[in-house]
Protein backbone atom coordinates (compact mmCIF):
# COMPACT_ATOMS: atom_id res chain seq x y z
CA UNK A 1 0.00 0.00 0.00
CA UNK A 2 1.21 3.49 -0.77
CA UNK A 3 1.61 5.80 2.19
CA UNK A 4 3.81 8.51 3.61
CA UNK A 5 5.93 7.77 6.64
CA UNK A 6 6.94 10.95 8.47
CA UNK A 7 9.32 11.24 11.39
CA UNK A 8 8.36 14.68 12.70
CA UNK A 9 9.63 17.25 15.14
CA UNK A 10 12.31 18.84 12.92
CA UNK A 11 12.22 22.48 11.79
CA UNK A 12 11.95 22.93 8.02
CA UNK A 13 14.84 25.08 6.83
CA UNK A 14 15.95 26.03 3.31
CA UNK A 15 14.35 26.82 -0.05
CA UNK A 16 11.31 25.21 -1.62
CA UNK A 17 9.83 25.92 -5.06
CA UNK A 18 6.11 26.05 -5.71
CA UNK A 19 4.65 24.43 -8.87
CA UNK A 20 1.96 25.73 -11.21
CA UNK A 21 -1.59 26.16 -9.89
CA UNK A 22 -3.71 23.00 -10.04
CA UNK A 23 -7.00 24.83 -10.23
CA UNK A 24 -5.78 27.00 -13.13
CA UNK A 25 -4.23 24.04 -14.95
CA UNK A 26 -7.38 21.88 -14.85
CA UNK A 27 -9.28 24.74 -16.56
CA UNK A 28 -6.58 25.88 -18.99
CA UNK A 29 -6.04 22.37 -20.40
CA UNK A 30 -9.68 21.96 -21.54
CA UNK A 31 -9.61 25.61 -22.71
CA UNK A 32 -6.98 24.66 -25.34
CA UNK A 33 -9.92 23.08 -27.22
CA UNK A 34 -11.04 26.61 -28.09
CA UNK A 35 -7.92 27.30 -30.18
CA UNK A 36 -7.50 26.52 -33.83
CA UNK A 37 -3.80 25.88 -33.43
CA UNK A 38 -1.12 24.63 -31.09
CA UNK A 39 -0.86 25.79 -27.50
CA UNK A 40 2.29 25.48 -25.45
CA UNK A 41 1.41 25.41 -21.75
CA UNK A 42 4.27 26.05 -19.33
CA UNK A 43 4.54 25.65 -15.55
CA UNK A 44 2.11 22.70 -15.45
CA UNK A 45 2.24 20.86 -12.14
CA UNK A 46 3.10 17.13 -12.38
CA UNK A 47 0.05 15.94 -10.44
CA UNK A 48 -2.58 13.32 -11.12
CA UNK A 49 -5.46 15.77 -11.77
CA UNK A 50 -3.41 17.37 -14.56
CA UNK A 51 -2.49 13.94 -15.91
CA UNK A 52 -6.19 13.03 -16.02
CA UNK A 53 -7.07 16.23 -17.94
CA UNK A 54 -4.28 15.53 -20.43
CA UNK A 55 -5.47 11.94 -20.89
CA UNK A 56 -9.04 13.13 -21.55
CA UNK A 57 -7.72 15.51 -24.22
CA UNK A 58 -5.59 12.87 -25.91
CA UNK A 59 -8.37 10.25 -25.79
CA UNK A 60 -10.55 12.75 -27.65
CA UNK A 61 -7.96 13.14 -30.42
CA UNK A 62 -5.81 16.04 -29.24
CA UNK A 63 -2.11 15.63 -29.97
CA UNK A 64 -0.05 16.16 -26.86
CA UNK A 65 3.75 16.35 -26.78
CA UNK A 66 5.91 16.80 -23.70
CA UNK A 67 8.48 19.55 -24.24
CA UNK A 68 9.98 19.42 -20.76
CA UNK A 69 8.94 18.26 -17.29
CA UNK A 70 6.41 21.08 -16.86
CA UNK A 71 5.63 22.08 -20.47
CA UNK A 72 3.24 20.44 -22.93
CA UNK A 73 2.40 21.27 -26.52
CA UNK A 74 -1.27 20.59 -27.24
CA UNK A 75 -2.88 20.56 -30.68
CA UNK A 76 -6.67 20.22 -30.55
CA UNK A 77 -7.03 20.76 -34.32
CA UNK A 78 -8.05 17.18 -35.09
CA UNK A 79 -10.29 16.11 -32.23
CA UNK A 80 -12.66 13.36 -33.37
CA UNK A 81 -15.29 13.46 -30.64
CA UNK A 82 -17.11 15.87 -28.36
CA UNK A 83 -17.73 13.17 -25.77
CA UNK A 84 -15.20 13.05 -22.92
CA UNK A 85 -14.30 9.48 -21.88
CA UNK A 86 -16.79 8.52 -19.17
CA UNK A 87 -14.51 6.70 -16.75
CA UNK A 88 -11.81 9.41 -16.70
CA UNK A 89 -14.20 12.34 -16.54
CA UNK A 90 -16.10 10.71 -13.67
CA UNK A 91 -12.90 10.44 -11.61
CA UNK A 92 -12.08 14.14 -11.76
CA UNK A 93 -14.60 16.78 -10.79
CA UNK A 94 -12.96 19.55 -12.77
CA UNK A 95 -13.73 17.60 -15.96
CA UNK A 96 -16.85 19.81 -16.07
CA UNK A 97 -14.62 22.42 -17.76
CA UNK A 98 -14.71 20.25 -20.88
CA UNK A 99 -18.41 21.12 -21.18
CA UNK A 100 -17.81 24.87 -21.52
CA UNK A 101 -14.84 24.44 -23.85
CA UNK A 102 -16.57 21.88 -26.12
CA UNK A 103 -19.72 23.97 -26.22
CA UNK A 104 -17.69 27.07 -27.17
CA UNK A 105 -15.76 25.35 -29.96
CA UNK A 106 -18.17 22.72 -31.35
CA UNK A 107 -21.60 23.76 -30.05
CA UNK A 108 -21.93 20.49 -28.15
CA UNK A 109 -20.19 18.42 -25.50
CA UNK A 110 -20.74 15.54 -23.07
CA UNK A 111 -18.96 14.61 -19.85
CA UNK A 112 -19.79 12.34 -16.97
CA UNK A 113 -22.13 14.06 -14.49
CA UNK A 114 -19.88 15.04 -11.57
CA UNK A 115 -21.15 13.36 -8.40
CA UNK A 116 -21.10 14.71 -4.85
CA UNK A 117 -17.77 14.52 -3.09
CA UNK A 118 -16.17 14.42 0.28
CA UNK A 119 -16.66 18.16 0.86
CA UNK A 120 -20.46 17.81 0.67
CA UNK A 121 -22.94 18.30 -2.18
CA UNK A 122 -21.39 19.96 -5.22
CA UNK A 123 -24.19 21.07 -7.55
CA UNK A 124 -23.49 22.51 -11.03
CA UNK A 125 -26.78 24.36 -11.42
CA UNK A 126 -24.98 27.70 -11.88
CA UNK A 127 -22.82 26.28 -14.70
CA UNK A 128 -25.99 25.06 -16.44
CA UNK A 129 -27.79 28.33 -15.81
CA UNK A 130 -25.00 30.19 -17.64
CA UNK A 131 -25.03 27.74 -20.57
CA UNK A 132 -28.82 28.05 -20.82
CA UNK A 133 -28.60 31.87 -20.83
CA UNK A 134 -26.28 31.60 -23.82
CA UNK A 135 -28.95 29.52 -25.58
CA UNK A 136 -27.75 25.98 -24.85
CA UNK A 137 -29.98 23.08 -23.89
CA UNK A 138 -28.85 20.22 -21.68
CA UNK A 139 -29.94 16.82 -20.45
CA UNK A 140 -28.57 14.03 -18.31
CA UNK A 141 -28.58 10.61 -19.94
CA UNK A 142 -27.12 7.47 -18.35
CA UNK A 143 -24.83 9.47 -16.09
CA UNK A 144 -23.56 11.74 -18.85
CA UNK A 145 -24.44 15.41 -19.05
CA UNK A 146 -24.94 16.62 -22.61
CA UNK A 147 -25.02 20.28 -23.67
CA UNK A 148 -25.68 21.63 -27.14
CA UNK A 149 -26.48 24.81 -28.99
CA UNK A 150 -26.59 25.70 -32.71
CA UNK A 151 -25.63 29.30 -32.17
CA UNK A 152 -24.45 30.58 -28.79
CA UNK A 153 -25.68 34.13 -28.13
CA UNK A 154 -24.16 36.49 -25.56
CA UNK A 155 -26.41 37.36 -22.62
CA UNK A 156 -26.51 38.82 -19.11
CA UNK A 157 -25.94 36.18 -16.40
CA UNK A 158 -26.31 36.96 -12.70
CA UNK A 159 -24.97 34.07 -10.62
CA UNK A 160 -26.98 33.18 -7.48
CA UNK A 161 -23.83 31.85 -5.76
CA UNK A 162 -20.23 32.92 -6.17
CA UNK A 163 -18.77 29.88 -7.92
CA UNK A 164 -15.24 29.39 -9.25
CA UNK A 165 -16.30 26.56 -11.56
CA UNK A 166 -19.41 28.28 -12.94
CA UNK A 167 -17.51 31.52 -13.59
CA UNK A 168 -14.81 29.71 -15.57
CA UNK A 169 -17.24 27.46 -17.45
CA UNK A 170 -19.35 30.47 -18.46
CA UNK A 171 -16.22 32.26 -19.73
CA UNK A 172 -15.19 29.19 -21.76
CA UNK A 173 -18.53 29.06 -23.58
CA UNK A 174 -19.07 32.83 -23.90
CA UNK A 175 -15.74 33.65 -25.59
CA UNK A 176 -17.10 32.09 -28.79
CA UNK A 177 -20.73 33.26 -28.45
CA UNK A 178 -22.11 35.91 -30.79
CA UNK A 179 -22.31 39.34 -29.15
CA UNK A 180 -21.54 40.41 -25.62
CA UNK A 181 -21.91 38.44 -22.39
CA UNK A 182 -21.94 40.09 -18.97
CA UNK A 183 -21.30 37.80 -16.00
CA UNK A 184 -22.23 39.27 -12.61
CA UNK A 185 -21.50 38.08 -9.05
CA UNK A 186 -18.54 36.09 -10.33
CA UNK A 187 -15.66 34.50 -8.42
CA UNK A 188 -12.43 36.52 -8.23
CA UNK A 189 -9.80 33.87 -7.37
CA UNK A 190 -6.33 34.27 -8.93
CA UNK A 191 -7.03 31.30 -11.21
CA UNK A 192 -10.11 33.08 -12.65
CA UNK A 193 -7.80 35.88 -13.77
CA UNK A 194 -5.27 33.34 -15.06
CA UNK A 195 -7.86 31.56 -17.21
CA UNK A 196 -9.11 34.93 -18.56
CA UNK A 197 -5.52 35.92 -19.39
CA UNK A 198 -5.02 32.60 -21.19
CA UNK A 199 -8.24 33.08 -23.19
CA UNK A 200 -7.17 36.61 -24.16
CA UNK A 201 -3.74 35.33 -25.23
CA UNK A 202 -5.66 32.96 -27.56
CA UNK A 203 -7.51 35.93 -29.06
CA UNK A 204 -10.59 36.19 -26.84
CA UNK A 205 -11.90 39.50 -25.49
CA UNK A 206 -12.51 39.03 -21.74
CA UNK A 207 -12.42 42.06 -19.44
CA UNK A 208 -12.93 42.53 -15.72
CA UNK A 209 -11.67 39.16 -14.44
CA UNK A 210 -10.69 39.65 -10.79
CA UNK A 211 -13.68 41.98 -10.18
CA UNK A 212 -17.36 41.14 -9.57
CA UNK A 213 -18.32 41.66 -13.22
CA UNK A 214 -16.76 40.07 -16.30
CA UNK A 215 -17.57 41.37 -19.79
CA UNK A 216 -16.90 39.13 -22.77
CA UNK A 217 -17.16 40.11 -26.43
CA UNK A 218 -17.51 36.92 -28.44
CA UNK A 219 -14.95 36.26 -31.19
CA UNK A 220 -15.36 33.96 -34.18
CA UNK A 221 -11.85 32.51 -34.06
CA UNK A 222 -9.16 31.82 -31.50
CA UNK A 223 -5.57 30.81 -32.09
CA UNK A 224 -2.81 28.85 -30.37
CA UNK A 225 -0.37 30.55 -28.01
CA UNK A 226 2.34 30.00 -25.42
CA UNK A 227 1.21 30.54 -21.85
CA UNK A 228 2.72 30.03 -18.40
CA UNK A 229 0.38 29.06 -15.55
CA UNK A 230 0.50 31.04 -12.29
CA UNK A 231 2.06 29.49 -9.17
CA UNK A 232 -0.21 27.51 -6.85
CA UNK A 233 -1.50 29.72 -4.04
CA UNK A 234 -2.58 26.79 -1.86
CA UNK A 235 0.62 24.78 -2.31
CA UNK A 236 2.56 27.90 -1.27
CA UNK A 237 0.22 28.43 1.69
CA UNK A 238 0.71 24.82 2.76
CA UNK A 239 4.49 25.29 2.96
CA UNK A 240 3.99 28.59 4.80
CA UNK A 241 2.01 26.73 7.47
CA UNK A 242 4.61 23.93 7.57
CA UNK A 243 7.39 26.49 8.17
CA UNK A 244 5.38 28.16 10.93
CA UNK A 245 4.31 25.07 12.84
CA UNK A 246 7.80 23.47 12.76
CA UNK A 247 9.39 26.76 13.89
CA UNK A 248 11.44 26.63 10.73
CA UNK A 249 12.71 29.15 8.22
CA UNK A 250 11.67 28.63 4.59
CA UNK A 251 12.25 30.69 1.48
CA UNK A 252 9.24 29.76 -0.66
CA UNK A 253 10.04 30.48 -4.31
CA UNK A 254 7.93 30.92 -7.48
CA UNK A 255 4.99 32.60 -5.76
CA UNK A 256 2.96 35.76 -6.38
CA UNK A 257 2.99 37.38 -2.90
CA UNK A 258 -0.21 39.35 -3.69
CA UNK A 259 -2.12 36.05 -4.11
CA UNK A 260 -0.93 34.97 -0.66
CA UNK A 261 -2.14 38.07 1.22
CA UNK A 262 -5.15 36.49 2.99
CA UNK A 263 -2.89 33.65 4.17
CA UNK A 264 0.05 35.91 5.07
CA UNK A 265 -2.20 38.16 7.18
CA UNK A 266 -3.51 35.23 9.27
CA UNK A 267 -0.10 33.60 9.70
CA UNK A 268 1.43 36.89 10.88
CA UNK A 269 -1.40 37.22 13.39
CA UNK A 270 -0.56 33.67 14.54
CA UNK A 271 3.06 34.68 15.20
CA UNK A 272 4.95 33.97 11.95
CA UNK A 273 7.38 36.50 10.51
CA UNK A 274 6.89 36.86 6.77
CA UNK A 275 9.10 38.79 4.36
CA UNK A 276 7.84 39.37 0.83
CA UNK A 277 10.12 39.57 -2.21
CA UNK A 278 9.24 39.89 -5.93
CA UNK A 279 8.45 36.22 -6.48
CA UNK A 280 9.19 34.56 -3.15
CA UNK A 281 8.32 34.83 0.54
CA UNK A 282 10.40 33.94 3.58
CA UNK A 283 8.45 32.48 6.49
CA UNK A 284 9.88 31.81 9.92
CA UNK A 285 8.52 31.49 13.42
CA UNK A 286 10.35 31.48 16.72
CA UNK A 287 7.72 32.15 19.37
CA UNK A 288 4.40 30.66 20.42
CA UNK A 289 1.53 30.13 17.99
CA UNK A 290 -1.27 32.58 18.86
CA UNK A 291 -4.94 31.54 18.57
CA UNK A 292 -7.05 33.00 15.75
CA UNK A 293 -10.60 33.29 14.47
CA UNK A 294 -11.01 32.44 10.79
CA UNK A 295 -13.98 32.48 8.45
CA UNK A 296 -13.49 31.01 4.99
CA UNK A 297 -14.79 33.20 2.16
CA UNK A 298 -14.51 33.50 -1.62
CA UNK A 299 -11.39 35.44 -2.73
CA UNK A 300 -10.11 37.85 -1.45
CA UNK A 301 -11.37 36.27 1.77
CA UNK A 302 -9.57 33.43 3.51
CA UNK A 303 -9.49 30.41 1.13
CA UNK A 304 -11.44 27.33 2.17
CA UNK A 305 -8.68 25.14 0.71
CA UNK A 306 -6.34 26.41 3.46
CA UNK A 307 -8.85 25.69 6.23
CA UNK A 308 -7.63 22.19 7.23
CA UNK A 309 -4.01 23.40 7.26
CA UNK A 310 -4.86 26.30 9.56
CA UNK A 311 -6.77 23.93 11.85
CA UNK A 312 -3.57 21.92 12.28
CA UNK A 313 -1.59 25.06 13.10
CA UNK A 314 -4.19 26.27 15.59
CA UNK A 315 -4.22 22.85 17.26
CA UNK A 316 -0.94 23.87 18.89
CA UNK A 317 -1.81 27.53 19.54
CA UNK A 318 -1.73 28.98 23.05
CA UNK A 319 -5.49 29.32 23.53
CA UNK A 320 -8.85 28.85 21.82
CA UNK A 321 -9.46 29.40 18.10
CA UNK A 322 -12.66 29.31 16.08
CA UNK A 323 -12.89 28.36 12.41
CA UNK A 324 -16.11 28.94 10.44
CA UNK A 325 -16.38 27.18 7.08
CA UNK A 326 -18.71 29.11 4.82
CA UNK A 327 -18.10 27.44 1.43
CA UNK A 328 -18.49 23.66 1.93
CA UNK A 329 -21.00 21.75 4.11
CA UNK A 330 -18.68 18.94 5.05
CA UNK A 331 -15.11 20.12 5.34
CA UNK A 332 -14.28 19.05 8.90
CA UNK A 333 -14.21 15.27 8.37
CA UNK A 334 -10.43 15.24 8.90
CA UNK A 335 -10.90 16.38 12.50
CA UNK A 336 -11.32 12.79 13.71
CA UNK A 337 -7.84 12.03 12.34
CA UNK A 338 -6.39 15.07 14.12
CA UNK A 339 -8.01 13.92 17.38
CA UNK A 340 -5.98 10.72 16.96
CA UNK A 341 -2.90 12.95 17.01
CA UNK A 342 -3.91 14.54 20.30
CA UNK A 343 -5.66 17.67 19.03
CA UNK A 344 -8.60 19.07 21.00
CA UNK A 345 -11.26 20.16 18.48
CA UNK A 346 -15.04 20.26 18.69
CA UNK A 347 -17.10 20.59 15.54
CA UNK A 348 -20.66 21.85 15.43
CA UNK A 349 -21.97 22.01 11.87
CA UNK A 350 -19.77 24.42 9.96
CA UNK A 351 -17.88 25.68 13.04
CA UNK A 352 -14.83 24.17 14.74
CA UNK A 353 -13.64 25.25 18.19
CA UNK A 354 -9.98 24.42 18.69
CA UNK A 355 -8.36 24.35 22.14
CA UNK A 356 -4.61 24.47 21.58
CA UNK A 357 -2.50 21.64 23.03
CA UNK A 358 1.26 21.91 23.67
CA UNK A 359 2.22 19.25 21.09
CA UNK A 360 0.63 16.92 18.54
CA UNK A 361 1.43 13.23 18.95
CA UNK A 362 2.38 10.86 16.10
CA UNK A 363 -0.27 8.40 14.85
CA UNK A 364 -1.34 6.39 11.82
CA UNK A 365 -3.90 8.55 10.00
CA UNK A 366 -5.84 8.59 6.73
CA UNK A 367 -6.16 11.38 4.17
CA UNK A 368 -9.86 12.12 3.56
CA UNK A 369 -9.39 14.52 0.65
CA UNK A 370 -6.61 16.55 -0.96
CA UNK A 371 -6.22 19.45 1.49
CA UNK A 372 -7.10 17.39 4.54
CA UNK A 373 -4.36 14.99 3.47
CA UNK A 374 -1.82 17.81 3.14
CA UNK A 375 -2.89 19.07 6.56
CA UNK A 376 -2.17 15.66 8.10
CA UNK A 377 1.30 15.66 6.54
CA UNK A 378 1.93 19.04 8.16
CA UNK A 379 0.59 17.72 11.48
CA UNK A 380 2.97 14.76 11.20
CA UNK A 381 5.91 17.11 10.49
CA UNK A 382 5.12 18.88 13.78
CA UNK A 383 4.62 15.76 15.91
CA UNK A 384 7.68 14.23 17.62
CA UNK A 385 7.90 10.61 16.40
CA UNK A 386 6.76 8.53 13.44
CA UNK A 387 3.34 9.02 11.79
CA UNK A 388 1.93 7.21 8.78
CA UNK A 389 -0.51 8.80 6.33
CA UNK A 390 -2.68 6.50 4.22
CA UNK A 391 -4.76 7.13 1.09
CA UNK A 392 -2.12 9.47 -0.30
CA UNK A 393 -3.56 9.35 -3.82
CA UNK A 394 -5.78 12.23 -2.68
CA UNK A 395 -2.70 14.29 -1.83
CA UNK A 396 -0.99 13.44 -5.11
CA UNK A 397 -3.93 14.92 -7.02
CA UNK A 398 -2.67 18.36 -6.08
CA UNK A 399 0.90 18.42 -4.67
CA UNK A 400 3.79 17.84 -7.05
CA UNK A 401 6.71 15.87 -5.60
CA UNK A 402 5.66 16.56 -2.01
CA UNK A 403 8.17 14.10 -0.58
CA UNK A 404 11.12 15.41 -2.62
CA UNK A 405 10.32 19.03 -1.84
CA UNK A 406 9.93 18.44 1.90
CA UNK A 407 13.06 16.27 2.11
CA UNK A 408 14.95 19.12 0.43
CA UNK A 409 14.21 21.35 3.44
CA UNK A 410 15.11 18.82 6.11
CA UNK A 411 11.91 16.80 6.60
CA UNK A 412 12.20 13.11 7.33
CA UNK A 413 9.43 11.82 5.04
CA UNK A 414 9.30 8.89 2.67
CA UNK A 415 6.74 7.39 0.36
CA UNK A 416 6.42 3.67 0.42
CA UNK A 417 6.79 2.94 -3.36
CA UNK A 418 8.54 5.37 -5.64
CA UNK A 419 6.33 7.55 -7.89
CA UNK A 420 6.91 7.95 -11.62
CA UNK A 421 6.07 11.16 -13.45
CA UNK A 422 2.28 11.02 -13.72
CA UNK A 423 2.39 13.43 -16.65
CA UNK A 424 4.76 11.18 -18.61
CA UNK A 425 2.62 8.12 -17.91
CA UNK A 426 -0.46 9.88 -19.33
CA UNK A 427 1.13 10.37 -22.76
N1 LIG B 1 -22.22 25.94 -5.92
C1 LIG B 1 -23.57 25.86 -6.24
N2 LIG B 1 -23.92 25.68 -7.56
C2 LIG B 1 -23.00 25.60 -8.56
C3 LIG B 1 -21.63 25.66 -8.22
C4 LIG B 1 -21.27 25.84 -6.90
O1 LIG B 1 -24.43 25.95 -5.37
O2 LIG B 1 -23.40 25.45 -9.72
C5 LIG B 1 -21.83 26.14 -4.52
C6 LIG B 1 -21.00 24.96 -3.99
O3 LIG B 1 -21.82 23.94 -3.50
C7 LIG B 1 -20.16 25.64 -2.91
C8 LIG B 1 -19.93 27.05 -3.47
O4 LIG B 1 -20.93 27.25 -4.48
O5 LIG B 1 -20.90 25.74 -1.74
C9 LIG B 1 -18.57 27.29 -4.11
O6 LIG B 1 -18.31 26.27 -5.09
P1 LIG B 1 -17.35 26.55 -6.35
O7 LIG B 1 -18.14 26.32 -7.58
O8 LIG B 1 -16.66 27.86 -6.19
O9 LIG B 1 -16.29 25.38 -6.18
P2 LIG B 1 -15.65 24.52 -7.34
O10 LIG B 1 -15.43 25.37 -8.55
O11 LIG B 1 -16.37 23.23 -7.50
C10 LIG B 1 -13.19 25.18 -6.76
C11 LIG B 1 -11.93 24.43 -6.42
C12 LIG B 1 -12.02 23.87 -5.01
C13 LIG B 1 -12.28 25.01 -4.04
C14 LIG B 1 -13.52 25.80 -4.46
C15 LIG B 1 -13.76 27.03 -3.61
C16 LIG B 1 -11.29 23.65 -8.60
C17 LIG B 1 -11.07 22.50 -9.51
N3 LIG B 1 -11.75 23.37 -7.38
O12 LIG B 1 -14.24 24.21 -6.70
O13 LIG B 1 -10.74 23.34 -4.75
O14 LIG B 1 -12.48 24.50 -2.74
O15 LIG B 1 -13.37 26.24 -5.83
O16 LIG B 1 -12.67 27.90 -3.67
O17 LIG B 1 -11.00 24.77 -8.95
C18 LIG B 1 -9.16 21.88 -3.89
O18 LIG B 1 -8.34 22.37 -4.67
O19 LIG B 1 -8.85 21.10 -2.95
C19 LIG B 1 -10.57 22.20 -4.04
C20 LIG B 1 -11.55 21.49 -3.50
Boltz pocket constraint, residues with backbone or C-beta under 6 A from the ligand:
constraints:
  - pocket:
      binder: B
      contacts: [[A, 23], [A, 26], [A, 94], [A, 121], [A, 122], [A, 123], [A, 124], [A, 125], [A, 126], [A, 127], [A, 128], [A, 161], [A, 162], [A, 163], [A, 164], [A, 165], [A, 166], [A, 187], [A, 304], [A, 305], [A, 326], [A, 327], [A, 328], [A, 329], [A, 370], [A, 371], [A, 398]]
      max_distance: 6.0
